[in-house]
């Protein structure tokens, strides 16, 4: 007996007597359908067997331990990726979103290609059923589910589609999933996604890395083009969104590099930009640190140009304060609830201004072309008080307190001391003053916001080191002192 046949017998015995909640058909027919869909994408028997077994742990008395013993470690791993966490003390209606979010993390972070195939096959089988019922009963179909809000159901299916697109967009299964999503929620995806499309595949062989950031790396592809390669957790929609925001900024007169094509780079998305004879400001500083203050002045001029533009919420520019509040909740809020509340009140009391803000303003995101600056990485573009922008800059250039100033910054490749020189020069040029009292006041406000973002970033580590814990503690103490000292936030 082969692996798939054994899985069918095992799953059939465990699902015996169970029925599907919508169609009231024998429950075993769903995992068999999932296995059939998987067989259109792969001949990997372990992946197909996992499709047969994917509901065993959630819906029957079967366990991952038994699956591992009978079918092997990889099959158990694949089944576990599709098994939602259980919160027995909570109503399943109330825990729906939490269960889905935690499960989606497994899809996003999984390294076995079978995980995305399994998720795609399961969601396609599910949405086939939903679409059939929807065509007969309309919105009444949602009454069968724990989550009765169709917009939340859309969020879930759309996220799965976005997370599986790069690897599986050429499969018939993926195109059918998009077709059903668009049938139930019209115009969710471009209809072109249901047709055959091959992304241009490019290689990084021979390409020189120009810089790195949180979202990805930037390379010199040839004499005319640069290539931004996004991290694996960025979806096609993320890349599209950044390109759309870049175009908005360009129309507003901001010197922005516009992408003319999305490509695939292995298992990651990339975007091509035409930038002739351009290099990042970071490269310029590395080449001649004696010119640090000169380049700081160029950066300050660009910041003033950005912040002089005013925009509106209805134009698609989010309030930057909301991002800062999320950083507080998911950073300081995990460590000190009272301090988090103090910081949130300071942010909420900030002036309600509509200045354009880049949102990730550092020298790896600014290219010089004939000494003219050009911006990239526009996905955080928003509106608000410019001090938020200065706070973001503090994260990169003034977050090295207590460290050896001769050590190289891991992102920028120049010493921490040079980073601080750059920021001090930027601040003087941006504010147009060398008045120490004015500079100190703005610096303290920016430093408070920079520490908020840094703590949020450091709290993302699931198992922080002792050194990281100690640094977070120092940062929390500094935030408390700064919150007391600044009194309020804002440039004025």
C-alpha positions as CSV (number, residue, x, y, z in Angstrom):
1,X,0.0,0.0,0.0
2,X,1.4,3.4,-0.9
3,X,1.5,6.5,1.3
4,X,-1.5,8.2,-0.3
5,X,-3.7,5.1,-0.1
6,X,-2.8,4.5,3.5
7,X,-3.6,8.2,4.3
8,X,-7.1,7.8,2.6
9,X,-7.9,4.7,4.7
10,X,-6.7,6.3,7.9
11,X,-8.5,9.6,7.3
12,X,-11.7,7.9,6.2
13,X,-11.9,5.9,9.4
14,X,-11.4,9.0,11.6
15,X,-13.9,11.2,9.6
16,X,-16.5,8.5,9.7
17,X,-20.0,9.9,10.5
18,X,-18.9,13.6,10.2
19,X,-20.5,16.0,7.7
20,X,-19.5,19.4,6.2
21,X,-21.3,22.3,7.9
22,X,-22.5,24.0,4.7
23,X,-23.3,21.3,2.2
24,X,-24.0,18.5,4.7
25,X,-21.9,16.0,2.7
26,X,-19.6,13.4,4.2
27,X,-16.6,15.2,5.7
28,X,-14.1,12.9,4.0
29,X,-15.0,14.3,0.6
30,X,-13.3,17.6,1.4
31,X,-9.8,16.3,2.1
32,X,-10.1,14.0,-0.9
33,X,-10.9,17.0,-3.0
34,X,-7.9,18.8,-1.5
35,X,-5.7,15.9,-2.4
36,X,-7.0,15.9,-6.0
37,X,-6.2,19.6,-6.3
38,X,-2.7,19.0,-5.0
39,X,-2.2,16.3,-7.6
40,X,-2.7,19.0,-10.3
41,X,0.3,20.9,-8.8
42,X,2.7,18.2,-7.7
43,X,3.4,14.5,-7.8
44,X,5.0,14.7,-4.3
45,X,3.2,11.9,-2.4
46,X,3.9,13.4,1.0
47,X,2.3,16.7,0.0
48,X,-0.8,14.9,-1.4
49,X,-1.0,12.6,1.6
50,X,-0.9,15.7,3.8
51,X,-3.9,17.0,1.8
52,X,-5.8,13.9,2.7
53,X,-4.9,14.2,6.4
54,X,-5.0,18.0,6.8
55,X,-8.2,18.1,8.9
56,X,-7.5,15.0,11.0
57,X,-6.1,16.9,14.0
58,X,-8.7,19.7,14.0
59,X,-11.8,17.7,13.3
60,X,-11.2,14.1,14.6
61,X,-9.5,12.3,17.5
62,X,-6.3,12.0,15.4
63,X,-3.1,13.6,16.7
64,X,0.1,15.0,15.1
65,X,2.1,12.4,17.0
66,X,0.3,9.6,15.4
67,X,0.5,11.1,12.0
68,X,4.3,11.6,12.4
69,X,4.6,7.9,13.5
70,X,2.5,6.5,10.6
71,X,3.4,8.9,7.8
72,X,6.6,10.6,8.7
73,X,7.9,13.9,10.1
74,X,7.4,16.0,6.9
75,X,3.7,14.9,6.5
76,X,3.1,15.9,10.1
77,X,4.9,19.2,9.5
78,X,2.6,20.0,6.6
79,X,-0.5,19.0,8.5
80,X,0.5,21.1,11.4
81,X,0.9,24.2,9.1
82,X,-2.9,23.8,8.4
83,X,-3.9,23.1,12.0
84,X,-5.3,26.1,13.8
85,X,-4.4,26.7,17.4
86,X,-7.2,25.9,19.9
87,X,-8.5,28.2,22.5
88,X,-10.9,25.9,24.4
89,X,-11.8,28.6,27.0
90,X,-13.0,31.0,24.3
91,X,-16.0,30.9,22.0
92,X,-14.9,29.9,18.5
93,X,-16.8,32.9,17.1
94,X,-14.8,35.2,19.3
95,X,-11.4,33.6,18.7
96,X,-11.9,33.4,14.9
97,X,-9.6,36.2,13.8
98,X,-6.9,35.3,16.4
99,X,-6.9,31.7,15.1
100,X,-6.6,32.8,11.5
101,X,-3.8,35.4,12.2
102,X,-1.7,32.8,14.0
103,X,-2.3,30.2,11.3
104,X,-1.4,32.7,8.6
105,X,2.0,33.2,10.3
106,X,2.7,29.6,9.6
107,X,1.9,30.1,5.9
108,X,4.0,33.2,5.7
109,X,7.0,31.8,7.5
110,X,6.9,28.2,6.2
111,X,9.9,27.1,4.2
112,X,8.6,23.8,2.7
113,X,7.0,24.6,-0.7
114,X,4.4,22.0,0.1
115,X,2.9,24.3,2.8
116,X,1.8,26.9,0.3
117,X,0.4,24.2,-2.1
118,X,-1.6,22.6,0.8
119,X,-3.0,26.0,1.9
120,X,-3.9,26.9,-1.7
121,X,-5.6,23.5,-2.3
122,X,-7.6,23.7,1.0
123,X,-8.8,27.2,0.5
124,X,-9.7,26.5,-3.2
125,X,-11.8,23.5,-2.1
126,X,-13.5,25.6,0.6
127,X,-14.3,28.6,-1.7
128,X,-15.7,26.3,-4.4
129,X,-18.2,25.2,-1.8
130,X,-18.9,28.8,-0.6
131,X,-19.3,30.0,-4.2
132,X,-21.8,27.2,-5.0
133,X,-23.9,28.1,-2.0
134,X,-23.5,31.8,-2.6
135,X,-24.8,31.5,-6.1
136,X,-28.0,29.9,-4.7
137,X,-28.5,31.7,-1.4
138,X,-26.5,35.0,-1.6
139,X,-25.5,36.7,1.6
140,X,-27.4,34.1,3.7
141,X,-24.4,31.7,3.2
142,X,-22.5,33.5,5.9
143,X,-24.9,32.4,8.6
144,X,-23.4,28.9,8.4
145,X,-20.0,30.1,9.6
146,X,-18.4,31.2,12.9
147,X,-17.3,34.4,11.2
148,X,-20.5,35.9,9.7
149,X,-18.9,39.2,8.5
150,X,-18.2,38.7,4.7
151,X,-15.5,41.4,4.8
152,X,-13.5,39.4,7.4
153,X,-13.9,36.3,5.2
154,X,-12.6,38.3,2.3
155,X,-9.6,39.5,4.4
156,X,-8.7,35.8,5.0
157,X,-9.1,34.5,1.5
158,X,-7.3,37.6,0.0
159,X,-4.4,37.2,2.4
160,X,-4.0,33.5,1.5
161,X,-4.0,34.5,-2.2
162,X,-1.4,37.2,-1.7
163,X,0.9,34.9,0.3
164,X,0.8,32.1,-2.3
165,X,0.9,34.2,-5.4
166,X,4.7,34.3,-6.2
167,X,5.2,30.6,-6.1
168,X,1.9,29.4,-7.4
169,X,0.4,32.2,-9.6
170,X,0.9,30.1,-12.7
171,X,-1.1,27.1,-11.5
172,X,-4.7,26.5,-12.5
173,X,-5.6,26.2,-8.8
174,X,-4.4,29.7,-8.1
175,X,-6.2,31.2,-11.0
176,X,-9.4,29.4,-10.0
177,X,-9.1,30.7,-6.4
178,X,-8.9,34.3,-7.8
179,X,-11.9,33.6,-10.0
180,X,-14.0,32.5,-7.1
181,X,-12.9,35.4,-4.8
182,X,-13.8,37.9,-7.6
183,X,-17.2,36.2,-8.0
184,X,-18.1,36.6,-4.3
185,X,-16.3,39.9,-3.8
186,X,-16.2,41.6,-7.3
187,X,-13.0,43.5,-8.3
188,X,-10.9,42.3,-5.4
189,X,-8.2,41.2,-7.7
190,X,-7.3,42.4,-11.2
191,X,-9.0,39.9,-13.6
192,X,-5.6,39.5,-15.4
193,X,-4.6,37.3,-12.5
194,X,-7.0,34.6,-13.7
195,X,-5.0,34.4,-17.0
196,X,-1.6,33.0,-17.7
197,X,1.2,35.3,-16.7
198,X,4.9,34.7,-16.4
199,X,6.9,37.2,-14.4
200,X,10.2,38.1,-15.8
201,X,12.8,36.1,-13.8
202,X,16.1,37.9,-13.0
203,X,19.2,36.7,-11.3
204,X,21.4,38.6,-8.8
205,X,24.5,37.0,-10.1
206,X,27.1,39.8,-10.6
207,X,24.9,42.4,-9.1
208,X,26.4,44.8,-6.5
209,X,24.4,45.4,-3.4
210,X,23.9,49.1,-2.7
211,X,22.0,48.9,0.6
212,X,19.6,47.0,2.8
213,X,16.5,47.9,4.7
214,X,13.7,46.3,6.6
215,X,11.7,45.5,3.5
216,X,14.5,44.2,1.3
217,X,17.8,44.9,-0.5
218,X,18.8,47.2,-3.3
219,X,21.2,46.2,-6.1
220,X,22.9,47.8,-9.0
221,X,21.5,45.5,-11.8
222,X,23.3,47.2,-14.7
223,X,24.5,50.7,-15.7
224,X,21.0,51.9,-16.2
225,X,18.9,49.9,-13.7
226,X,18.7,49.3,-10.0
227,X,16.7,46.4,-8.6
228,X,14.9,46.4,-5.3
229,X,14.5,42.8,-4.0
230,X,11.8,42.5,-1.4
231,X,12.0,40.1,1.6
232,X,10.0,36.9,1.3
233,X,7.2,38.1,3.6
234,X,6.3,40.9,1.1
235,X,3.4,40.0,-1.2
236,X,2.7,41.1,-4.8
237,X,0.1,43.5,-3.3
238,X,2.8,45.1,-1.0
239,X,5.0,45.8,-4.1
240,X,2.0,47.2,-6.0
241,X,1.1,49.4,-3.1
242,X,4.6,50.9,-2.8
243,X,4.7,51.6,-6.6
244,X,1.3,53.2,-6.4
245,X,2.4,55.5,-3.5
246,X,5.6,56.4,-5.4
247,X,3.5,57.6,-8.3
248,X,1.4,59.7,-6.0
249,X,4.5,61.3,-4.5
250,X,5.9,61.9,-8.0
251,X,2.7,63.8,-9.0
252,X,3.1,65.9,-5.9
253,X,6.6,67.0,-7.1
254,X,8.7,64.8,-4.9
255,X,11.8,63.5,-6.7
256,X,10.9,59.8,-6.7
257,X,12.1,56.8,-8.7
258,X,9.2,55.1,-10.5
259,X,9.3,51.4,-11.1
260,X,8.5,50.2,-14.5
261,X,8.2,46.5,-13.8
262,X,7.7,43.8,-11.1
263,X,9.9,40.8,-11.5
264,X,10.7,37.6,-9.6
265,X,14.0,36.9,-8.1
266,X,14.0,33.3,-6.9
267,X,11.2,33.2,-4.4
268,X,11.1,36.9,-3.9
269,X,9.5,39.8,-5.8
270,X,11.6,42.6,-7.2
271,X,11.0,46.0,-8.7
272,X,13.2,47.6,-11.4
273,X,14.0,51.3,-11.4
274,X,15.8,53.4,-14.0
275,X,18.6,55.3,-12.3
276,X,21.6,56.2,-14.4
277,X,24.9,56.8,-12.7
278,X,23.2,57.0,-9.3
279,X,24.5,55.8,-5.9
280,X,23.0,55.9,-2.5
281,X,23.8,58.7,-0.1
282,X,25.2,56.0,2.2
283,X,27.7,55.0,-0.5
284,X,28.7,58.6,-0.9
285,X,29.4,59.0,2.9
286,X,31.3,55.7,3.0
287,X,33.6,56.9,0.2
288,X,34.5,60.1,2.0
289,X,33.3,60.6,5.6
290,X,34.9,64.1,5.6
291,X,31.9,65.2,3.5
292,X,29.3,63.8,6.0
293,X,28.0,67.3,6.9
294,X,27.7,68.2,3.1
295,X,25.5,65.1,2.5
296,X,23.5,65.9,5.6
297,X,22.7,69.2,4.1
298,X,21.4,67.5,0.9
299,X,19.3,65.3,3.0
300,X,17.9,68.2,5.0
301,X,17.0,70.1,1.8
302,X,15.1,67.0,0.6
303,X,13.3,66.7,3.9
304,X,12.1,70.3,3.7
305,X,10.9,69.7,0.2
306,X,8.9,66.7,1.3
307,X,7.4,68.3,4.4
308,X,6.4,71.5,2.5
309,X,3.8,69.4,0.7
310,X,0.4,69.0,2.3
311,X,-1.9,66.2,1.6
312,X,-5.3,64.9,2.7
313,X,-6.6,61.6,4.1
314,X,-9.0,61.1,1.2
315,X,-6.1,61.2,-1.2
316,X,-4.9,57.9,0.3
317,X,-2.3,59.2,2.8
318,X,-2.7,57.6,6.3
319,X,-2.2,59.5,9.6
320,X,1.4,58.8,10.7
321,X,0.3,59.1,14.3
322,X,-1.6,55.8,14.0
323,X,1.6,54.0,13.0
324,X,3.4,55.5,16.1
325,X,0.5,54.3,18.3
326,X,0.8,50.8,16.9
327,X,4.5,50.8,17.7
328,X,3.7,51.9,21.3
329,X,1.1,49.2,21.8
330,X,3.2,46.4,20.3
331,X,6.5,47.5,21.9
332,X,6.3,49.6,25.2
333,X,2.8,48.2,25.8
334,X,4.3,44.7,26.2
335,X,6.7,45.9,28.9
336,X,5.1,48.8,30.8
337,X,1.4,49.5,30.3
338,X,1.5,52.8,32.3
339,X,4.4,54.2,30.2
340,X,2.7,53.1,27.0
341,X,-0.4,55.1,28.0
342,X,1.7,58.2,28.8
343,X,3.3,58.0,25.3
344,X,0.0,57.4,23.5
345,X,-1.4,60.5,25.2
346,X,1.6,62.6,23.9
347,X,1.1,61.2,20.4
348,X,-2.7,61.9,20.4
349,X,-2.1,65.5,21.6
350,X,0.3,66.2,18.6
351,X,-0.8,68.9,16.2
352,X,-3.2,67.6,13.6
353,X,-1.1,68.6,10.5
354,X,-1.1,67.3,7.0
355,X,2.6,67.5,6.0
356,X,3.8,64.8,3.7
357,X,6.1,62.3,5.5
358,X,8.2,59.7,3.8
359,X,8.1,57.3,6.7
360,X,11.5,55.6,6.2
361,X,13.8,58.5,5.6
362,X,17.4,57.3,5.6
363,X,20.4,57.4,3.3
364,X,19.9,53.9,1.9
365,X,16.6,55.2,0.4
366,X,18.1,58.3,-1.2
367,X,20.1,58.1,-4.4
368,X,22.2,60.9,-5.8
369,X,22.1,61.4,-9.6
370,X,24.3,64.3,-10.7
371,X,24.0,65.5,-7.1
372,X,20.2,65.5,-7.3
373,X,18.5,63.3,-4.7
374,X,15.9,60.7,-5.7
375,X,13.8,58.8,-3.2
376,X,12.8,55.1,-3.2
377,X,10.9,52.9,-0.7
378,X,7.6,54.8,-0.5
379,X,5.4,52.2,1.2
380,X,5.2,54.2,4.5
381,X,4.4,57.6,2.9
382,X,1.8,59.3,5.1
383,X,0.8,62.7,6.6
384,X,1.5,64.3,10.0
385,X,3.9,66.4,12.0
386,X,7.5,66.3,10.5
387,X,8.9,65.4,14.0
388,X,7.7,61.9,13.3
389,X,10.1,61.8,10.3
390,X,12.9,63.0,12.5
391,X,12.0,60.3,15.0
392,X,12.4,57.7,12.3
393,X,15.8,59.1,11.5
394,X,16.8,58.9,15.1
395,X,16.3,55.1,14.9
396,X,19.1,54.9,12.3
397,X,21.5,57.7,13.3
398,X,21.1,58.3,17.0
399,X,20.2,55.0,18.6
400,X,23.7,53.9,19.5
401,X,23.9,55.2,23.1
402,X,26.3,53.2,25.2
403,X,27.9,51.6,22.2
404,X,31.5,52.0,20.8
405,X,31.2,55.0,18.5
406,X,33.9,53.4,16.2
407,X,31.7,50.3,15.6
408,X,30.1,50.1,12.2
409,X,26.4,50.5,12.0
410,X,25.0,47.2,10.6
411,X,22.6,48.9,8.2
412,X,24.7,51.8,7.0
413,X,28.2,50.5,7.1
414,X,29.7,53.6,8.6
415,X,30.6,54.0,12.3
416,X,28.1,55.0,14.9
417,X,30.1,58.2,15.4
418,X,29.7,59.2,11.8
419,X,26.0,58.4,12.0
420,X,25.6,60.8,14.9
421,X,27.7,63.5,13.1
422,X,25.3,63.1,10.1
423,X,22.2,63.5,12.2
424,X,23.5,66.5,14.1
425,X,24.5,68.1,10.8
426,X,21.1,67.2,9.3
427,X,19.2,68.7,12.3
428,X,21.1,72.0,12.1
429,X,20.6,72.4,8.4
430,X,16.9,71.3,8.5
431,X,16.1,73.7,11.3
432,X,18.3,76.4,10.0
433,X,19.8,77.2,13.4
434,X,22.7,76.4,15.6
435,X,20.8,77.5,18.7
436,X,21.6,74.6,21.2
437,X,18.3,75.1,23.1
438,X,16.2,74.7,20.0
439,X,18.3,71.8,18.7
440,X,18.1,70.0,22.0
441,X,14.3,70.5,22.3
442,X,13.7,69.0,18.8
443,X,16.3,66.3,19.3
444,X,14.6,65.1,22.6
445,X,11.2,64.9,20.8
446,X,12.7,63.0,17.9
447,X,14.7,60.7,20.2
448,X,11.5,59.8,22.1
449,X,9.8,58.8,18.9
450,X,12.9,57.0,17.7
451,X,13.1,55.0,20.9
452,X,9.4,54.1,20.6
453,X,10.0,52.6,17.2
454,X,13.3,50.9,18.3
455,X,11.6,49.2,21.3
456,X,8.8,48.0,19.0
457,X,11.4,46.5,16.6
458,X,13.3,44.8,19.4
459,X,10.1,43.3,21.0
460,X,9.5,41.4,17.8
461,X,12.2,38.9,18.8
462,X,10.3,35.9,20.3
463,X,13.4,34.9,22.3
464,X,15.4,38.0,23.1
465,X,18.9,37.6,24.3
466,X,20.0,38.9,27.8
467,X,21.8,41.8,26.0
468,X,18.6,42.7,24.2
469,X,16.5,42.6,27.3
470,X,19.0,44.8,29.1
471,X,18.9,47.3,26.2
472,X,15.1,47.4,26.1
473,X,15.2,48.2,29.8
474,X,17.6,51.1,29.2
475,X,15.5,52.3,26.4
476,X,12.3,52.2,28.5
477,X,14.1,54.2,31.2
478,X,15.1,56.8,28.6
479,X,11.6,57.0,27.2
480,X,10.2,57.6,30.6
481,X,12.7,60.5,31.2
482,X,12.1,61.9,27.7
483,X,8.3,61.8,28.1
484,X,8.6,63.8,31.3
485,X,11.1,66.3,29.8
486,X,9.5,67.1,26.4
487,X,6.0,67.8,27.8
488,X,4.6,67.5,24.2
489,X,5.5,66.4,20.7
490,X,5.6,68.4,17.5
491,X,8.0,70.7,15.7
492,X,6.5,73.9,17.1
